[in-house]
């Protein structure tokens, strides 16, 4: 009989779960369940907010992180674990109002880093999701 640790997903650098790529909610929920410690509850909150704000939502895991998008506009948000925070990636974040706080080397992408004791502003995140889902994303 295999131990849970034998079947648990491998954690990559910074504690990011290694989840096989796949379309749909199942792989995304597998990723969230494998997020270490407090990060899993952050993942659940992010998933809930994006799901509630996006009626025609499409989900997938690609490159060991969950992606959220729509068939019409493509991917607009993803997130991943780092050692001390969960990073939300708004793929068209430079076009949002207000612009999310952290710059990227990619001109359109902006980040929001969530640390363990941060108070997530769910209203602001919902606003960004609502704006981002209506803009052309990545395909």
C-alpha positions as CSV (number, residue, x, y, z in Angstrom):
1,X,0.0,0.0,0.0
2,X,1.4,3.4,-1.0
3,X,1.8,6.1,1.6
4,X,0.2,9.5,0.9
5,X,3.7,11.0,0.5
6,X,4.4,8.4,-2.2
7,X,1.4,9.6,-4.3
8,X,1.5,13.3,-3.4
9,X,2.6,15.7,-6.2
10,X,6.2,16.7,-6.2
11,X,6.9,20.3,-5.0
12,X,9.1,22.2,-7.4
13,X,11.4,25.1,-6.5
14,X,9.6,27.5,-4.1
15,X,7.0,24.9,-3.3
16,X,5.1,25.0,-6.5
17,X,3.2,21.7,-7.1
18,X,4.1,19.7,-10.2
19,X,0.7,18.8,-11.6
20,X,0.3,17.2,-15.1
21,X,-1.2,19.6,-17.6
22,X,-4.8,19.2,-18.4
23,X,-8.0,21.1,-19.2
24,X,-10.9,21.6,-16.9
25,X,-11.6,22.1,-13.2
26,X,-10.1,18.7,-12.1
27,X,-6.5,19.5,-12.7
28,X,-6.9,23.0,-11.2
29,X,-8.4,21.5,-8.0
30,X,-5.6,18.9,-7.9
31,X,-3.1,21.8,-8.1
32,X,-4.9,23.8,-5.3
33,X,-5.1,20.7,-3.1
34,X,-1.3,20.2,-3.5
35,X,-0.4,23.8,-2.6
36,X,1.6,23.6,0.6
37,X,0.3,24.9,3.9
38,X,-1.5,28.3,4.0
39,X,-1.1,28.7,0.2
40,X,-3.8,26.1,-0.4
41,X,-6.4,28.3,1.3
42,X,-5.2,31.3,-0.8
43,X,-5.6,29.1,-3.9
44,X,-9.2,28.2,-2.9
45,X,-10.1,31.8,-2.5
46,X,-8.5,32.8,-5.8
47,X,-10.4,30.0,-7.6
48,X,-13.7,31.0,-5.9
49,X,-13.3,34.6,-6.8
50,X,-12.4,34.0,-10.4
51,X,-15.1,31.3,-10.8
52,X,-17.8,33.6,-9.4
53,X,-16.8,36.6,-11.5
54,X,-16.5,34.7,-14.8
55,X,-19.7,33.1,-16.2
56,X,-18.1,31.5,-19.3
57,X,-14.9,30.4,-17.4
58,X,-12.4,27.9,-18.8
59,X,-9.7,26.4,-16.6
60,X,-6.6,24.4,-17.2
61,X,-3.2,23.6,-15.7
62,X,-0.3,24.5,-17.9
63,X,3.4,24.9,-17.0
64,X,2.6,23.7,-13.4
65,X,0.1,26.5,-12.7
66,X,-3.6,27.0,-13.0
67,X,-4.9,29.2,-15.9
68,X,-8.2,30.9,-16.2
69,X,-9.8,32.2,-19.3
70,X,-12.7,32.3,-21.7
71,X,-13.1,30.7,-25.2
72,X,-13.6,34.2,-26.7
73,X,-10.7,36.1,-25.2
74,X,-8.2,33.4,-24.1
75,X,-6.3,33.2,-20.8
76,X,-6.3,36.2,-18.5
77,X,-5.1,35.0,-15.1
78,X,-2.9,32.4,-13.6
79,X,-1.1,31.8,-10.2
80,X,1.8,29.9,-8.8
81,X,3.5,29.2,-5.5
82,X,6.8,30.7,-4.5
83,X,8.7,30.2,-1.2
84,X,7.1,33.1,0.7
85,X,4.1,34.0,-1.4
86,X,1.5,33.1,-4.0
87,X,1.9,35.1,-7.2
88,X,-1.2,36.1,-9.2
89,X,-0.4,36.8,-12.8
90,X,-2.8,39.1,-14.7
91,X,-1.8,38.4,-18.2
92,X,-3.3,41.7,-19.5
93,X,-2.7,43.5,-16.2
94,X,-1.1,46.6,-17.7
95,X,-4.5,47.5,-19.2
96,X,-6.4,47.2,-15.9
97,X,-7.5,50.2,-13.7
98,X,-5.9,50.5,-11.3
99,X,-2.9,48.7,-12.7
100,X,-1.8,45.8,-10.4
101,X,1.2,46.6,-8.3
102,X,4.1,44.5,-9.6
103,X,5.7,44.9,-13.0
104,X,6.8,42.0,-15.2
105,X,9.5,41.7,-17.9
106,X,6.5,41.2,-20.2
107,X,5.0,44.6,-20.9
108,X,1.3,43.5,-20.6
109,X,1.7,41.2,-17.5
110,X,1.3,42.5,-14.0
111,X,1.5,40.6,-10.7
112,X,-0.1,40.6,-7.3
113,X,2.0,38.8,-4.6
114,X,0.1,37.4,-1.7
115,X,2.0,36.6,1.5
116,X,0.7,34.5,4.4
117,X,-0.5,37.5,6.5
118,X,-1.8,39.7,3.7
119,X,-5.4,40.8,3.7
120,X,-6.6,40.0,0.2
121,X,-8.8,42.8,-1.1
122,X,-11.4,40.5,-2.8
123,X,-13.4,43.5,-4.2
124,X,-10.3,44.8,-6.0
125,X,-9.4,41.3,-7.3
126,X,-13.0,40.8,-8.5
127,X,-12.8,44.2,-10.4
128,X,-9.5,43.1,-12.0
129,X,-11.0,39.7,-13.0
130,X,-14.1,41.4,-14.4
131,X,-11.9,43.8,-16.5
132,X,-9.4,41.2,-17.5
133,X,-11.9,38.6,-18.7
134,X,-13.3,41.1,-21.2
135,X,-9.8,42.0,-22.7
136,X,-7.9,39.9,-25.3
137,X,-5.8,37.4,-23.4
138,X,-3.2,34.8,-24.3
139,X,-4.1,31.9,-26.5
